[in-house]
Amino acid sequence: MPRGERHDLNLLVMPDGQPGDDFLCRIANALHDEFDIDHTTIRVETGEHPCVLSGHAAH
């Protein structure tokens, strides 16, 4: 599969909050190793408020 630009949104709600830098580093490494993704932006949400990107948030 040729390398190119791809944008996806996946949501993992973590009610207990930010799980720590080690967890985020492990995710980034797994995405690189499994899918050759060199840059990731990971945003942790607690589920307290709907994500504005989901289309379910009040405007």
Backbone as numpy.savetxt, mean C-alpha at the origin, in Angstrom:
# Nx Ny Nz CAx CAy CAz Cx Cy Cz
7.50 -10.16 -19.49 6.65 -8.99 -19.49 7.55 -7.76 -19.49
7.37 -6.85 -20.45 8.21 -5.65 -20.50 7.93 -4.73 -19.33
8.97 -4.06 -18.90 8.82 -3.11 -17.80 8.13 -1.87 -18.33
7.28 -1.31 -17.53 6.58 -0.10 -17.92 5.96 0.55 -16.71
5.21 1.57 -16.98 4.56 2.28 -15.89 3.22 1.66 -15.60
2.96 1.43 -14.32 1.69 0.83 -13.92 1.29 1.41 -12.58
0.03 1.72 -12.46 -0.46 2.29 -11.22 -1.65 1.48 -10.74
-1.57 0.97 -9.55 -2.66 0.22 -8.94 -2.87 0.73 -7.53
-4.09 0.57 -7.05 -4.41 0.91 -5.68 -4.94 -0.34 -5.00
-4.28 -0.73 -3.95 -4.74 -1.84 -3.14 -4.81 -1.35 -1.71
-5.83 -1.76 -1.00 -6.05 -1.26 0.35 -5.97 -2.39 1.36
-5.15 -2.19 2.36 -5.06 -3.10 3.48 -5.27 -2.26 4.73
-6.41 -2.43 5.36 -6.73 -1.65 6.57 -6.14 -2.36 7.77
-5.45 -1.59 8.61 -4.81 -2.14 9.80 -5.37 -1.39 11.01
-6.43 -1.92 11.64 -7.09 -1.23 12.74 -6.18 -0.89 13.92
-5.09 -1.63 14.09 -4.18 -1.37 15.20 -3.16 -0.30 14.89
-3.24 0.29 13.71 -2.33 1.39 13.36 -1.07 0.93 12.65
-0.12 1.84 12.57 1.13 1.60 11.86 1.88 0.45 12.50
2.19 -0.60 11.73 2.82 -1.78 12.30 4.33 -1.67 12.50
4.93 -0.58 12.07 6.36 -0.37 12.28 7.16 -0.42 10.99
8.34 0.16 11.05 9.20 0.25 9.88 9.65 -1.11 9.36
9.89 -2.05 10.25 10.33 -3.38 9.83 9.28 -4.04 8.93
8.01 -3.93 9.31 6.92 -4.48 8.51 6.88 -3.84 7.13
6.97 -2.50 7.09 6.91 -1.79 5.81 8.11 -2.15 4.93
9.26 -2.31 5.53 10.46 -2.70 4.79 10.31 -4.11 4.21
9.74 -5.03 5.00 9.51 -6.40 4.51 8.55 -6.40 3.33
7.51 -5.56 3.38 6.57 -5.48 2.25 7.28 -4.96 1.01
8.04 -3.88 1.16 8.77 -3.31 0.01 9.73 -4.33 -0.58
10.45 -5.06 0.26 11.37 -6.08 -0.24 10.64 -7.21 -0.95
9.51 -7.64 -0.42 8.73 -8.71 -1.06 8.21 -8.26 -2.42
7.73 -7.02 -2.51 7.24 -6.51 -3.80 8.37 -6.44 -4.82
9.55 -6.08 -4.35 10.70 -6.04 -5.26 11.09 -7.45 -5.71
11.19 -8.36 -4.75 11.64 -9.72 -5.06 10.63 -10.49 -5.90
9.35 -10.34 -5.60 8.32 -11.12 -6.30 7.87 -10.49 -7.62
7.87 -9.15 -7.69 7.28 -8.48 -8.85 8.20 -7.47 -9.52
9.45 -7.37 -9.06 10.43 -6.45 -9.63 9.97 -4.99 -9.54
9.26 -4.66 -8.46 8.81 -3.29 -8.24 9.90 -2.58 -7.44
10.45 -1.53 -8.04 11.58 -0.83 -7.42 11.17 0.29 -6.48
9.98 0.81 -6.61 9.54 1.91 -5.75 8.12 1.65 -5.28
7.90 1.72 -4.00 6.56 1.54 -3.45 6.22 2.71 -2.53
4.97 3.04 -2.50 4.45 3.99 -1.52 3.36 3.25 -0.76
3.57 3.08 0.52 2.63 2.32 1.33 2.03 3.25 2.37
0.71 3.33 2.36 0.01 4.19 3.31 -0.83 3.30 4.21
-0.61 3.39 5.49 -1.35 2.58 6.46 -2.57 3.37 6.91
-3.73 2.73 6.85 -4.97 3.33 7.32 -5.55 2.46 8.42
-6.23 3.08 9.36 -6.80 2.35 10.48 -8.25 1.93 10.24
-8.88 2.46 9.20 -10.28 2.16 8.92 -11.24 3.05 9.66
-10.71 3.99 10.44 -11.55 4.91 11.19 -12.36 5.83 10.26
-11.74 6.22 9.16 -12.41 7.07 8.17 -12.23 6.42 6.80
-13.26 6.47 5.94 -13.12 5.89 4.61 -12.03 6.61 3.80
-11.28 5.87 3.04 -10.24 6.43 2.18 -10.90 7.25 1.08
-10.41 8.46 0.86 -11.00 9.32 -0.18 -10.79 8.72 -1.57
-9.79 7.87 -1.74 -9.53 7.26 -3.03 -10.46 6.09 -3.33
-11.16 5.60 -2.32 -12.02 4.43 -2.50 -13.35 4.77 -3.16
-13.72 6.05 -3.14 -15.01 6.45 -3.69 -16.13 6.34 -2.68
-15.81 5.95 -1.44 -16.83 5.79 -0.41 -16.82 6.90 0.63
-15.90 7.83 0.49 -15.80 8.92 1.47 -16.78 10.04 1.14
-17.26 10.70 2.17 -18.15 11.85 1.97 -17.33 13.01 1.44
-17.92 13.76 0.53 -17.20 14.91 -0.06 -17.64 16.19 0.60
